[in-house]
Amino acid sequence: MVLGIIAGVGVLLVVVLLAAYTVKVYNSLVSLREQVDQAKQNIDVLLKQRQDELTKLIDAASEYMDHEEELLTELTQAREQAAQAGTPQEQAAADQQVRQAMMNFEARAEEYPELRSQENLMQFQERISGIEDQISDRRELYNEAATQLNTRIDQFPYVLIANQFGFDERELFEATAAEKEDVDVSAAFDSA
């Protein structure tokens, strides 16, 4: 009878240890899966930030370009009218139009100085470049976390738990074929 109790306790102890080990393995896999998910979400946050900064950059650039185009168009029209003016009355009207165009230009120049506009564009470009660097770093972290998870779920005894509870491998970020190609620097300078 004592041997039966000892055997029963021994079996119970083995079952408890096996269950505890299974829980430990499962929790380890869950932790790795959550690290991968968090790394992916961090990338998504940066992609959203980049999108917001690109929108701001485009808005600032188009505002600057619209400002320049509008002023140049106004000045060009005034100059053409002045060149075509034949009578003193036409010349006076053309001069008035040129003066008005110049006043508009000066007023706009005070509101949107060229250097400030260029500085804003440069700041947006620098922020976008910084976000791109952060995205690259976060993709590295994601790949590390995904590789750890993928390796773990292929190892014994983790593979048994992973298959039982539906843990799947995660896809890694890889460079596209276009990103792997050599950069033709001379073509980039020629197009600029």
Secondary structure by P-SEA (a helix, b strand, c coil): caaaaaaaaaaaaaaaaaaaaaaaaaaaaaaaaaaaaaaaaaaaaaaaaaaaaaaaaaaaaaaaaaaaaaaaaaaaaaaaaaaacccaaaaaaaaaaaaaaaaaaaaaaaaccaaaaaaaaaaaaaaaaaaaaaaaaaaaaaaaaaaaaaaaaacaaaaaaaaaabbbbbbccccccccccccaaaaaaaac
